[in-house]
């Protein structure tokens, strides 16, 4: 799957989760999935908990984050 196809799996709609990026057709936000990964859950574990997800949905979250941060020179982290 190419970048464009993966990114089509992400939607932003002001009426869903106040416009936060979500996996299309769900209320699962990109940041929620990334947080699960950051805290050690594997893609398989996430998919077992949310059986409607496919691997490409999780890959799309990672790609979305990568593309979003690509041109960021500095991002201060709150302590």
SEFIZA-3560 file (N, C-alpha, C; in Angstrom, 3 decimals):
REM SEFIZA-3560
<numar><xx>0.847</xx><yy>-1.175</yy><zz>0.000</zz><atom>N</atom></numar>
<numar><xx>0.000</xx><yy>0.000</yy><zz>0.000</zz><atom>CA</atom></numar>
<numar><xx>0.895</xx><yy>1.241</yy><zz>0.000</zz><atom>C</atom></numar>
<numar><xx>0.570</xx><yy>2.202</yy><zz>-0.840</zz><atom>N</atom></numar>
<numar><xx>1.390</xx><yy>3.413</yy><zz>-0.888</zz><atom>CA</atom></numar>
<numar><xx>0.909</xx><yy>4.434</yy><zz>0.150</zz><atom>C</atom></numar>
<numar><xx>1.670</xx><yy>5.529</yy><zz>0.288</zz><atom>N</atom></numar>
<numar><xx>1.361</xx><yy>6.546</yy><zz>1.301</zz><atom>CA</atom></numar>
<numar><xx>-0.056</xx><yy>7.090</yy><zz>1.143</zz><atom>C</atom></numar>
<numar><xx>-0.442</xx><yy>7.411</yy><zz>-0.085</zz><atom>N</atom></numar>
<numar><xx>-1.766</xx><yy>7.993</yy><zz>-0.317</zz><atom>CA</atom></numar>
<numar><xx>-2.867</xx><yy>7.034</yy><zz>0.131</zz><atom>C</atom></numar>
<numar><xx>-2.712</xx><yy>5.765</yy><zz>-0.194</zz><atom>N</atom></numar>
<numar><xx>-3.720</xx><yy>4.776</yy><zz>0.204</zz><atom>CA</atom></numar>
<numar><xx>-3.782</xx><yy>4.633</yy><zz>1.721</zz><atom>C</atom></numar>
<numar><xx>-2.628</xx><yy>4.626</yy><zz>2.356</zz><atom>N</atom></numar>
<numar><xx>-2.616</xx><yy>4.513</yy><zz>3.821</zz><atom>CA</atom></numar>
<numar><xx>-3.265</xx><yy>5.732</yy><zz>4.464</zz><atom>C</atom></numar>
<numar><xx>-2.912</xx><yy>6.915</yy><zz>3.990</zz><atom>N</atom></numar>
<numar><xx>-3.449</xx><yy>8.132</yy><zz>4.597</zz><atom>CA</atom></numar>
<numar><xx>-4.949</xx><yy>8.291</yy><zz>4.377</zz><atom>C</atom></numar>
<numar><xx>-5.493</xx><yy>7.633</yy><zz>3.383</zz><atom>N</atom></numar>
<numar><xx>-6.942</xx><yy>7.661</yy><zz>3.174</zz><atom>CA</atom></numar>
<numar><xx>-7.677</xx><yy>6.908</yy><zz>4.286</zz><atom>C</atom></numar>
<numar><xx>-6.954</xx><yy>6.137</yy><zz>5.066</zz><atom>N</atom></numar>
<numar><xx>-7.545</xx><yy>5.408</yy><zz>6.190</zz><atom>CA</atom></numar>
<numar><xx>-7.761</xx><yy>6.318</yy><zz>7.396</zz><atom>C</atom></numar>
<numar><xx>-7.212</xx><yy>7.543</yy><zz>7.340</zz><atom>N</atom></numar>
<numar><xx>-7.338</xx><yy>8.507</yy><zz>8.432</zz><atom>CA</atom></numar>
<numar><xx>-8.356</xx><yy>9.576</yy><zz>8.020</zz><atom>C</atom></numar>
<numar><xx>-9.232</xx><yy>9.922</yy><zz>8.943</zz><atom>N</atom></numar>
<numar><xx>-10.252</xx><yy>10.943</yy><zz>8.664</zz><atom>CA</atom></numar>
<numar><xx>-10.237</xx><yy>12.001</yy><zz>9.758</zz><atom>C</atom></numar>
<numar><xx>-10.570</xx><yy>13.211</yy><zz>9.371</zz><atom>N</atom></numar>
<numar><xx>-10.745</xx><yy>14.318</yy><zz>10.312</zz><atom>CA</atom></numar>
<numar><xx>-12.117</xx><yy>14.919</yy><zz>10.041</zz><atom>C</atom></numar>
<numar><xx>-12.994</xx><yy>14.826</yy><zz>11.014</zz><atom>N</atom></numar>
<numar><xx>-14.356</xx><yy>15.327</yy><zz>10.872</zz><atom>CA</atom></numar>
<numar><xx>-14.699</xx><yy>16.048</yy><zz>12.167</zz><atom>C</atom></numar>
<numar><xx>-15.060</xx><yy>17.315</yy><zz>12.089</zz><atom>N</atom></numar>
<numar><xx>-15.352</xx><yy>18.068</yy><zz>13.313</zz><atom>CA</atom></numar>
<numar><xx>-16.465</xx><yy>17.443</yy><zz>14.163</zz><atom>C</atom></numar>
<numar><xx>-17.279</xx><yy>16.588</yy><zz>13.563</zz><atom>N</atom></numar>
<numar><xx>-18.374</xx><yy>15.958</yy><zz>14.304</zz><atom>CA</atom></numar>
<numar><xx>-17.980</xx><yy>14.622</yy><zz>14.945</zz><atom>C</atom></numar>
<numar><xx>-16.750</xx><yy>14.190</yy><zz>14.692</zz><atom>N</atom></numar>
<numar><xx>-16.261</xx><yy>12.934</yy><zz>15.273</zz><atom>CA</atom></numar>
<numar><xx>-15.028</xx><yy>13.246</yy><zz>16.106</zz><atom>C</atom></numar>
<numar><xx>-15.104</xx><yy>12.973</yy><zz>17.393</zz><atom>N</atom></numar>
<numar><xx>-13.982</xx><yy>13.189</yy><zz>18.314</zz><atom>CA</atom></numar>
<numar><xx>-13.425</xx><yy>14.609</yy><zz>18.201</zz><atom>C</atom></numar>
<numar><xx>-14.320</xx><yy>15.561</yy><zz>18.087</zz><atom>N</atom></numar>
<numar><xx>-14.003</xx><yy>17.000</yy><zz>17.972</zz><atom>CA</atom></numar>
<numar><xx>-12.979</xx><yy>17.311</yy><zz>16.881</zz><atom>C</atom></numar>
<numar><xx>-12.983</xx><yy>16.524</yy><zz>15.822</zz><atom>N</atom></numar>
<numar><xx>-12.112</xx><yy>16.790</yy><zz>14.688</zz><atom>CA</atom></numar>
<numar><xx>-10.731</xx><yy>16.185</yy><zz>14.760</zz><atom>C</atom></numar>
<numar><xx>-10.430</xx><yy>15.466</yy><zz>15.839</zz><atom>N</atom></numar>
<numar><xx>-9.124</xx><yy>14.818</yy><zz>15.928</zz><atom>CA</atom></numar>
<numar><xx>-9.021</xx><yy>13.762</yy><zz>14.834</zz><atom>C</atom></numar>
<numar><xx>-7.825</xx><yy>13.508</yy><zz>14.320</zz><atom>N</atom></numar>
<numar><xx>-7.667</xx><yy>12.466</yy><zz>13.304</zz><atom>CA</atom></numar>
<numar><xx>-8.014</xx><yy>11.096</yy><zz>13.900</zz><atom>C</atom></numar>
<numar><xx>-8.857</xx><yy>10.365</yy><zz>13.187</zz><atom>N</atom></numar>
<numar><xx>-9.290</xx><yy>9.034</yy><zz>13.619</zz><atom>CA</atom></numar>
<numar><xx>-9.083</xx><yy>8.046</yy><zz>12.484</zz><atom>C</atom></numar>
<numar><xx>-9.078</xx><yy>6.786</yy><zz>12.836</zz><atom>N</atom></numar>
<numar><xx>-9.105</xx><yy>5.752</yy><zz>11.813</zz><atom>CA</atom></numar>
<numar><xx>-10.505</xx><yy>5.780</yy><zz>11.210</zz><atom>C</atom></numar>
<numar><xx>-10.564</xx><yy>5.947</yy><zz>9.903</zz><atom>N</atom></numar>
<numar><xx>-11.837</xx><yy>6.104</yy><zz>9.188</zz><atom>CA</atom></numar>
<numar><xx>-12.841</xx><yy>5.028</yy><zz>9.604</zz><atom>C</atom></numar>
<numar><xx>-14.056</xx><yy>5.476</yy><zz>9.900</zz><atom>N</atom></numar>
<numar><xx>-15.122</xx><yy>4.555</yy><zz>10.266</zz><atom>CA</atom></numar>
<numar><xx>-15.127</xx><yy>4.148</yy><zz>11.729</zz><atom>C</atom></numar>
<numar><xx>-14.210</xx><yy>4.746</yy><zz>12.505</zz><atom>N</atom></numar>
<numar><xx>-14.136</xx><yy>4.424</yy><zz>13.935</zz><atom>CA</atom></numar>
<numar><xx>-14.087</xx><yy>5.719</yy><zz>14.734</zz><atom>C</atom></numar>
<numar><xx>-14.060</xx><yy>5.575</yy><zz>16.032</zz><atom>N</atom></numar>
<numar><xx>-13.820</xx><yy>6.706</yy><zz>16.931</zz><atom>CA</atom></numar>
<numar><xx>-12.457</xx><yy>6.542</yy><zz>17.616</zz><atom>C</atom></numar>
<numar><xx>-11.609</xx><yy>5.720</yy><zz>17.026</zz><atom>N</atom></numar>
<numar><xx>-10.264</xx><yy>5.498</yy><zz>17.556</zz><atom>CA</atom></numar>
<numar><xx>-9.330</xx><yy>6.552</yy><zz>16.970</zz><atom>C</atom></numar>
<numar><xx>-8.810</xx><yy>7.406</yy><zz>17.855</zz><atom>N</atom></numar>
<numar><xx>-7.947</xx><yy>8.487</yy><zz>17.382</zz><atom>CA</atom></numar>
<numar><xx>-6.536</xx><yy>7.973</yy><zz>17.096</zz><atom>C</atom></numar>
<numar><xx>-5.878</xx><yy>8.698</yy><zz>16.199</zz><atom>N</atom></numar>
<numar><xx>-4.493</xx><yy>8.371</yy><zz>15.861</zz><atom>CA</atom></numar>
<numar><xx>-3.628</xx><yy>8.427</yy><zz>17.114</zz><atom>C</atom></numar>
<numar><xx>-3.808</xx><yy>9.468</yy><zz>17.939</zz><atom>N</atom></numar>
<numar><xx>-2.956</xx><yy>9.585</yy><zz>19.129</zz><atom>CA</atom></numar>
<numar><xx>-3.216</xx><yy>8.447</yy><zz>20.117</zz><atom>C</atom></numar>
<numar><xx>-4.450</xx><yy>7.930</yy><zz>20.184</zz><atom>N</atom></numar>
<numar><xx>-4.747</xx><yy>6.801</yy><zz>21.067</zz><atom>CA</atom></numar>
<numar><xx>-3.970</xx><yy>5.562</yy><zz>20.614</zz><atom>C</atom></numar>
<numar><xx>-3.986</xx><yy>5.282</yy><zz>19.319</zz><atom>N</atom></numar>
<numar><xx>-3.271</xx><yy>4.115</yy><zz>18.794</zz><atom>CA</atom></numar>
<numar><xx>-1.769</xx><yy>4.283</yy><zz>18.993</zz><atom>C</atom></numar>
<numar><xx>-1.254</xx><yy>5.481</yy><zz>18.732</zz><atom>N</atom></numar>
<numar><xx>0.181</xx><yy>5.721</yy><zz>18.927</zz><atom>CA</atom></numar>
<numar><xx>0.573</xx><yy>5.560</yy><zz>20.390</zz><atom>C</atom></numar>
<numar><xx>-0.285</xx><yy>5.999</yy><zz>21.291</zz><atom>N</atom></numar>
<numar><xx>-0.009</xx><yy>5.856</yy><zz>22.719</zz><atom>CA</atom></numar>
<numar><xx>0.037</xx><yy>4.378</yy><zz>23.126</zz><atom>C</atom></numar>
<numar><xx>-0.871</xx><yy>3.584</yy><zz>22.582</zz><atom>N</atom></numar>
<numar><xx>-0.833</xx><yy>2.146</yy><zz>22.870</zz><atom>CA</atom></numar>
<numar><xx>0.498</xx><yy>1.550</yy><zz>22.412</zz><atom>C</atom></numar>
<numar><xx>0.924</xx><yy>1.908</yy><zz>21.209</zz><atom>N</atom></numar>
<numar><xx>2.205</xx><yy>1.409</yy><zz>20.688</zz><atom>CA</atom></numar>
<numar><xx>3.372</xx><yy>1.891</yy><zz>21.548</zz><atom>C</atom></numar>
<numar><xx>3.325</xx><yy>3.155</yy><zz>21.954</zz><atom>N</atom></numar>
<numar><xx>4.401</xx><yy>3.731</yy><zz>22.767</zz><atom>CA</atom></numar>
<numar><xx>4.525</xx><yy>3.035</yy><zz>24.114</zz><atom>C</atom></numar>
<numar><xx>3.405</xx><yy>2.492</yy><zz>24.600</zz><atom>N</atom></numar>
<numar><xx>3.431</xx><yy>1.826</yy><zz>25.890</zz><atom>CA</atom></numar>
<numar><xx>3.576</xx><yy>0.313</yy><zz>25.770</zz><atom>C</atom></numar>
<numar><xx>4.019</xx><yy>-0.132</yy><zz>24.607</zz><atom>N</atom></numar>
<numar><xx>4.441</xx><yy>-1.514</yy><zz>24.470</zz><atom>CA</atom></numar>
<numar><xx>3.448</xx><yy>-2.483</yy><zz>23.854</zz><atom>C</atom></numar>
<numar><xx>2.247</xx><yy>-2.022</yy><zz>23.550</zz><atom>N</atom></numar>
<numar><xx>1.326</xx><yy>-2.953</yy><zz>22.893</zz><atom>CA</atom></numar>
<numar><xx>1.776</xx><yy>-3.172</yy><zz>21.459</zz><atom>C</atom></numar>
<numar><xx>1.631</xx><yy>-4.386</yy><zz>21.003</zz><atom>N</atom></numar>
<numar><xx>1.975</xx><yy>-4.697</yy><zz>19.619</zz><atom>CA</atom></numar>
<numar><xx>0.758</xx><yy>-4.460</yy><zz>18.741</zz><atom>C</atom></numar>
<numar><xx>1.005</xx><yy>-4.387</yy><zz>17.448</zz><atom>N</atom></numar>
<numar><xx>-0.101</xx><yy>-4.239</yy><zz>16.501</zz><atom>CA</atom></numar>
<numar><xx>-1.071</xx><yy>-5.405</yy><zz>16.638</zz><atom>C</atom></numar>
<numar><xx>-0.557</xx><yy>-6.604</yy><zz>16.838</zz><atom>N</atom></numar>
<numar><xx>-1.432</xx><yy>-7.772</yy><zz>16.996</zz><atom>CA</atom></numar>
<numar><xx>-2.294</xx><yy>-7.662</yy><zz>18.247</zz><atom>C</atom></numar>
<numar><xx>-1.710</xx><yy>-7.176</yy><zz>19.340</zz><atom>N</atom></numar>
<numar><xx>-2.494</xx><yy>-7.001</yy><zz>20.569</zz><atom>CA</atom></numar>
<numar><xx>-3.594</xx><yy>-5.961</yy><zz>20.374</zz><atom>C</atom></numar>
<numar><xx>-3.265</xx><yy>-4.880</yy><zz>19.702</zz><atom>N</atom></numar>
<numar><xx>-4.265</xx><yy>-3.832</yy><zz>19.448</zz><atom>CA</atom></numar>
<numar><xx>-5.376</xx><yy>-4.396</yy><zz>18.569</zz><atom>C</atom></numar>
<numar><xx>-5.019</xx><yy>-5.147</yy><zz>17.548</zz><atom>N</atom></numar>
<numar><xx>-6.018</xx><yy>-5.715</yy><zz>16.650</zz><atom>CA</atom></numar>
<numar><xx>-6.889</xx><yy>-6.751</yy><zz>17.347</zz><atom>C</atom></numar>
<numar><xx>-6.333</xx><yy>-7.458</yy><zz>18.318</zz><atom>N</atom></numar>
<numar><xx>-7.165</xx><yy>-8.409</yy><zz>19.083</zz><atom>CA</atom></numar>
<numar><xx>-8.194</xx><yy>-7.658</yy><zz>19.927</zz><atom>C</atom></numar>
<numar><xx>-7.776</xx><yy>-6.524</yy><zz>20.491</zz><atom>N</atom></numar>
<numar><xx>-8.689</xx><yy>-5.736</yy><zz>21.314</zz><atom>CA</atom></numar>
<numar><xx>-9.730</xx><yy>-4.988</yy><zz>20.473</zz><atom>C</atom></numar>
<numar><xx>-9.350</xx><yy>-4.623</yy><zz>19.273</zz><atom>N</atom></numar>
<numar><xx>-10.234</xx><yy>-3.893</yy><zz>18.358</zz><atom>CA</atom></numar>
<numar><xx>-10.278</xx><yy>-4.669</yy><zz>17.037</zz><atom>C</atom></numar>
<numar><xx>-11.074</xx><yy>-5.729</yy><zz>16.989</zz><atom>N</atom></numar>
<numar><xx>-11.036</xx><yy>-6.659</yy><zz>15.854</zz><atom>CA</atom></numar>
<numar><xx>-11.426</xx><yy>-6.059</yy><zz>14.498</zz><atom>C</atom></numar>
<numar><xx>-12.044</xx><yy>-4.894</yy><zz>14.488</zz><atom>N</atom></numar>
<numar><xx>-12.381</xx><yy>-4.272</yy><zz>13.203</zz><atom>CA</atom></numar>
<numar><xx>-11.171</xx><yy>-3.605</yy><zz>12.553</zz><atom>C</atom></numar>
<numar><xx>-10.097</xx><yy>-3.411</yy><zz>13.313</zz><atom>N</atom></numar>
<numar><xx>-8.886</xx><yy>-2.805</yy><zz>12.762</zz><atom>CA</atom></numar>
<numar><xx>-8.104</xx><yy>-3.822</yy><zz>11.948</zz><atom>C</atom></numar>
<numar><xx>-7.421</xx><yy>-3.313</yy><zz>10.944</zz><atom>N</atom></numar>
<numar><xx>-6.484</xx><yy>-4.128</yy><zz>10.175</zz><atom>CA</atom></numar>
<numar><xx>-5.097</xx><yy>-3.510</yy><zz>10.336</zz><atom>C</atom></numar>
<numar><xx>-4.087</xx><yy>-4.261</yy><zz>9.985</zz><atom>N</atom></numar>
<numar><xx>-2.714</xx><yy>-3.791</yy><zz>10.150</zz><atom>CA</atom></numar>
<numar><xx>-2.494</xx><yy>-2.452</yy><zz>9.450</zz><atom>C</atom></numar>
<numar><xx>-3.096</xx><yy>-2.271</yy><zz>8.290</zz><atom>N</atom></numar>
<numar><xx>-2.926</xx><yy>-1.032</yy><zz>7.549</zz><atom>CA</atom></numar>
<numar><xx>-3.449</xx><yy>0.182</yy><zz>8.316</zz><atom>C</atom></numar>
<numar><xx>-4.442</xx><yy>0.000</yy><zz>9.173</zz><atom>N</atom></numar>
<numar><xx>-4.935</xx><yy>1.106</yy><zz>10.002</zz><atom>CA</atom></numar>
<numar><xx>-3.843</xx><yy>1.586</yy><zz>10.961</zz><atom>C</atom></numar>
<numar><xx>-3.144</xx><yy>0.653</yy><zz>11.546</zz><atom>N</atom></numar>
<numar><xx>-2.070</xx><yy>0.993</yy><zz>12.484</zz><atom>CA</atom></numar>
<numar><xx>-0.891</xx><yy>1.610</yy><zz>11.729</zz><atom>C</atom></numar>
<numar><xx>-0.577</xx><yy>1.059</yy><zz>10.578</zz><atom>N</atom></numar>
<numar><xx>0.478</xx><yy>1.642</yy><zz>9.748</zz><atom>CA</atom></numar>
<numar><xx>0.107</xx><yy>3.066</yy><zz>9.341</zz><atom>C</atom></numar>
<numar><xx>-1.160</xx><yy>3.290</yy><zz>9.055</zz><atom>N</atom></numar>
<numar><xx>-1.621</xx><yy>4.628</yy><zz>8.669</zz><atom>CA</atom></numar>
<numar><xx>-1.413</xx><yy>5.621</yy><zz>9.809</zz><atom>C</atom></numar>
<numar><xx>-1.629</xx><yy>5.196</yy><zz>11.048</zz><atom>N</atom></numar>
<numar><xx>-1.401</xx><yy>6.077</yy><zz>12.200</zz><atom>CA</atom></numar>
<numar><xx>0.066</xx><yy>6.476</yy><zz>12.288</zz><atom>C</atom></numar>
<numar><xx>0.946</xx><yy>5.513</yy><zz>12.097</zz><atom>N</atom></numar>
<numar><xx>2.384</xx><yy>5.813</yy><zz>12.139</zz><atom>CA</atom></numar>
<numar><xx>2.782</xx><yy>6.750</yy><zz>11.005</zz><atom>C</atom></numar>
<numar><xx>2.268</xx><yy>6.503</yy><zz>9.820</zz><atom>N</atom></numar>
<numar><xx>2.592</xx><yy>7.357</yy><zz>8.683</zz><atom>CA</atom></numar>
<numar><xx>2.041</xx><yy>8.762</yy><zz>8.886</zz><atom>C</atom></numar>
<numar><xx>0.819</xx><yy>8.864</yy><zz>9.396</zz><atom>N</atom></numar>
<numar><xx>0.221</xx><yy>10.173</yy><zz>9.654</zz><atom>CA</atom></numar>
<numar><xx>1.092</xx><yy>10.972</yy><zz>10.616</zz><atom>C</atom></numar>
<numar><xx>1.547</xx><yy>10.334</yy><zz>11.677</zz><atom>N</atom></numar>
<numar><xx>2.412</xx><yy>11.020</yy><zz>12.650</zz><atom>CA</atom></numar>
<numar><xx>3.723</xx><yy>11.441</yy><zz>11.995</zz><atom>C</atom></numar>
<numar><xx>4.289</xx><yy>10.581</yy><zz>11.186</zz><atom>N</atom></numar>
<numar><xx>5.541</xx><yy>10.892</yy><zz>10.501</zz><atom>CA</atom></numar>
<numar><xx>5.370</xx><yy>12.088</yy><zz>9.578</zz><atom>C</atom></numar>
<numar><xx>4.313</xx><yy>12.085</yy><zz>8.787</zz><atom>N</atom></numar>
<numar><xx>4.069</xx><yy>13.186</yy><zz>7.849</zz><atom>CA</atom></numar>
<numar><xx>3.766</xx><yy>14.483</yy><zz>8.598</zz><atom>C</atom></numar>
<numar><xx>3.047</xx><yy>14.382</yy><zz>9.706</zz><atom>N</atom></numar>
<numar><xx>2.699</xx><yy>15.563</yy><zz>10.482</zz><atom>CA</atom></numar>
<numar><xx>3.942</xx><yy>16.216</yy><zz>11.090</zz><atom>C</atom></numar>
<numar><xx>4.886</xx><yy>15.409</yy><zz>11.533</zz><atom>N</atom></numar>
<numar><xx>6.085</xx><yy>15.929</yy><zz>12.193</zz><atom>CA</atom></numar>
<numar><xx>7.238</xx><yy>16.211</yy><zz>11.243</zz><atom>C</atom></numar>
<numar><xx>7.096</xx><yy>15.827</yy><zz>9.990</zz><atom>N</atom></numar>
<numar><xx>8.197</xx><yy>15.912</yy><zz>9.029</zz><atom>CA</atom></numar>
<numar><xx>8.852</xx><yy>17.288</yy><zz>8.974</zz><atom>C</atom></numar>
<numar><xx>8.072</xx><yy>18.336</yy><zz>8.930</zz><atom>N</atom></numar>
<numar><xx>8.619</xx><yy>19.673</yy><zz>8.788</zz><atom>CA</atom></numar>
<numar><xx>8.723</xx><yy>20.439</yy><zz>10.096</zz><atom>C</atom></numar>
<numar><xx>8.601</xx><yy>19.747</yy><zz>11.210</zz><atom>N</atom></numar>
<numar><xx>8.728</xx><yy>20.383</yy><zz>12.511</zz><atom>CA</atom></numar>
<numar><xx>10.197</xx><yy>20.472</yy><zz>12.883</zz><atom>C</atom></numar>
<numar><xx>10.676</xx><yy>21.687</yy><zz>13.087</zz><atom>N</atom></numar>
<numar><xx>12.073</xx><yy>21.877</yy><zz>13.458</zz><atom>CA</atom></numar>
<numar><xx>12.305</xx><yy>21.638</yy><zz>14.941</zz><atom>C</atom></numar>
<numar><xx>11.345</xx><yy>22.072</yy><zz>15.758</zz><atom>N</atom></numar>
<numar><xx>11.502</xx><yy>21.954</yy><zz>17.192</zz><atom>CA</atom></numar>
<numar><xx>10.130</xx><yy>21.813</yy><zz>17.814</zz><atom>C</atom></numar>
<numar><xx>10.020</xx><yy>20.872</yy><zz>18.688</zz><atom>N</atom></numar>
<numar><xx>8.761</xx><yy>20.691</yy><zz>19.389</zz><atom>CA</atom></numar>
<numar><xx>9.065</xx><yy>20.536</yy><zz>20.869</zz><atom>C</atom></numar>
<numar><xx>8.822</xx><yy>21.567</yy><zz>21.661</zz><atom>N</atom></numar>
<numar><xx>9.098</xx><yy>21.457</yy><zz>23.094</zz><atom>CA</atom></numar>
<numar><xx>8.167</xx><yy>20.446</yy><zz>23.752</zz><atom>C</atom></numar>
<numar><xx>8.733</xx><yy>19.660</yy><zz>24.623</zz><atom>N</atom></numar>
<numar><xx>7.951</xx><yy>18.677</yy><zz>25.367</zz><atom>CA</atom></numar>
<numar><xx>7.707</xx><yy>19.198</yy><zz>26.772</zz><atom>C</atom></numar>
<numar><xx>6.466</xx><yy>19.185</yy><zz>27.179</zz><atom>N</atom></numar>
<numar><xx>6.127</xx><yy>19.631</yy><zz>28.543</zz><atom>CA</atom></numar>
<numar><xx>6.686</xx><yy>18.629</yy><zz>29.529</zz><atom>C</atom></numar>
<numar><xx>7.253</xx><yy>19.134</yy><zz>30.610</zz><atom>N</atom></numar>
<numar><xx>7.891</xx><yy>18.299</yy><zz>31.607</zz><atom>CA</atom></numar>
<numar><xx>6.928</xx><yy>17.605</yy><zz>32.449</zz><atom>C</atom></numar>
//
